[in-house]
Amino acid sequence: MSDNTSSTPAPGAPLATSPINANWERETLEKLLFATVKEQRLARRWSIFFKLLILGTLAFSLWAYFDFSTGSDIEALGRHTALIEIDGNIEVEGGGSADSVIPSLNKAFSDIGSVAVVLRINSPGGSPVQAGMIVDEILRLRKGYPAKPVYVVVDEICASGGYYIAAAADKIFVNKASIVGSIGVLMDGFGFTGTMDKLGVERRLLTAGENKGFLDPFTPQAEKHKAHAQVMLNEIHQQFISVVRAGRGKRLKETPDMFSGLFWSGAKAVEMGLADGFGSVDSVAREVVKVEDIVDYTAHEGLPERVLKKFGASVGAGAVKSLYRGATPAVR
């Protein structure tokens, strides 16, 4: 008769724990602990990496912004022809703004090695305010540095505000096919009153001051507002004409159409006295200035500005500006 008492625990006695089960639980806990520590280390490393990446990007942005690579502020330049480019619309922002062009003019004139300053202009025009500020600075610098002439070289087009600036130079050189002139002022916009009536849209405009809604595109144009705008445009036009006459002097062969807003080819501009001859930046430096070495003083846009524009930092302001652009006079 077999004895089964050894395999059956007594009632109420604790169950024995298997050594194998105990080892398995401990190993699992250890693995979980090690995995957690490893994950924390990995997260810390990625955090350090991204912090270093951000610091590196900021450092590079500052370096690019101040343009340390050129060394133009510390290098001793020999005799040279100073070049400044005005490319695109002349407006508050960008390469055609007074804030961009005027510092370049000051650097070019003040550099002891610069023999002459050449403005290469390729612009259809823009703001008469920005153009006027640049002209005033050119005239001031010409008086301060009488031995340094200012020449303009026209690329594709030098019209309206572009020619406003060019007229302040000692001489203007063009290509025979360049577009030159357009000495006039405009103020453009749109009126949506008829469309709003068809769509059943009601314009609700509240103003304090009877003329505060001047040239509002959603309100019918008032004759007195139109007349007031015309007087203002005529005044700015006369300022433009005065700058051209003062700059070109007896070289101008005035015709009834000269200040009408028309534009002409470079060849015709030379005939009319709006330009002095044909030439490029290289030919002017070589044959007129007699110094072939050219140093570019143009204030080029840095990395921070490009990044801000790429991500649309000024999208909202640009939309508002485009909507009410008609209320701003433009020489273009």
Secondary structure, DSSP 8 states (H G I E B T S, - for coil): ----TTTS--TT------HHHHHHHHHHHHHHHHHHHHHHHHHHHHHHHHHHHHHHHHHHHHHHHHTTTT-TTTS---SEEEEEEEES-BSSSSTTSHHHHHHHHHHHHH-TTEEEEEEEEEE--B-HHHHHHHHHHHHHHHHH-TTS-EEEEEEEEEETHHHHHHTTSSEEEE-TT-EEE----B------HHHHHHHT-------SSTTTTTT-TTS---HHHHHHHHHHHHHHHHHHHHHHHHHHGGG----TTTTTT-EEEHHHHHHHTS--EE--HHHIIIIII----EEE------HHHHHHHHTTTTHHHHHHHHHTGGGS-BB-
